Amino acid sequence: MTPFQYDAGRPRPGQQAYVIEIGETQAGLVSRRGDERYFTFIAASSTFHALEGHRFATPGAAELAARQLAAPRRGGTARLAS
C-alpha cells in the first residue's frame, strides 16, 4: 500500500487514500474522508471490479481482499476456514 495525496501534494484535512498493489499490478485505491469510518475501494482494472464500492475497515483489509481475488483458483470448491 502506498499513501496517495490529492491536490498535487496538498492533503485535505482528515482525508486518507492508499493505492493497493498486488505485485506489480495496481488493483485500485481505497479512500475515506475525515468524517467517514470506512475506506471505499475504487478498482483500477476489470480484474478487481468485484471490489468496486466495497467498504473496508482498514487499507490492509482491502489489500487482503484484492490478493484473494487475484489468487489463482485451485481445483475443487473453495472452503472457508472455521
C-alpha positions in Angstrom: 0.0 0.0 0.0 1.2 3.4 -0.8 -0.2 6.7 0.6 -1.8 8.8 -2.1 -2.1 12.6 -1.8 -4.8 14.6 -3.6 -4.5 18.2 -5.0 -0.9 18.0 -6.2 0.5 17.2 -2.8 -1.8 19.3 -0.7 -3.6 17.0 1.7 -7.1 17.7 2.7 -7.7 17.7 6.4 -8.7 14.2 7.6 -8.7 12.7 4.1 -6.8 9.4 3.6 -6.2 7.4 0.4 -3.9 4.4 -0.3 -3.0 2.7 -3.6 -3.5 -1.1 -3.4 -0.9 -3.0 -5.4 -0.7 -6.8 -5.9 2.8 -7.5 -7.1 3.4 -5.1 -10.0 -0.4 -4.7 -10.6 -2.3 -1.7 -9.4 -5.6 -3.2 -8.1 -7.1 0.1 -7.1 -7.2 2.5 -4.3 -9.1 3.0 -1.1 -10.1 6.4 0.3 -12.1 7.9 3.1 -12.9 11.5 4.2 -12.3 12.6 7.7 -16.0 12.1 8.6 -16.1 8.5 7.2 -15.4 5.4 9.2 -14.6 3.0 6.4 -12.4 3.1 3.3 -14.1 2.7 -0.1 -12.4 0.6 -2.8 -12.1 2.1 -6.3 -11.0 -0.5 -8.8 -8.1 0.3 -11.2 -8.7 -2.7 -13.6 -11.5 -5.1 -14.5 -9.8 -7.9 -12.6 -10.7 -6.1 -9.3 -14.1 -4.7 -10.4 -15.9 -7.1 -8.0 -14.5 -5.0 -5.1 -15.7 -1.7 -6.6 -17.5 0.3 -3.9 -16.9 -2.2 -1.1 -16.1 -0.7 2.2 -13.2 -1.9 4.4 -12.2 -1.0 8.0 -8.5 -0.7 7.0 -6.4 -0.5 3.9 -4.9 -3.8 4.9 -8.3 -5.5 4.8 -8.8 -4.1 1.2 -5.4 -5.4 0.2 -6.2 -8.9 1.6 -9.5 -9.0 -0.4 -7.7 -7.9 -3.6 -5.0 -10.6 -3.0 -7.7 -13.3 -2.5 -9.5 -12.1 -5.7 -6.2 -12.2 -7.7 -5.1 -15.6 -6.3 -5.3 -18.5 -8.8 -8.2 -20.8 -8.2 -7.3 -24.2 -7.0 -9.2 -27.3 -8.1 -12.4 -28.1 -6.3 -14.6 -25.8 -4.4 -13.4 -23.2 -2.1 -13.6 -23.9 1.6 -13.7 -21.4 4.3 -11.7 -21.9 7.5 -13.8 -22.4 10.6 
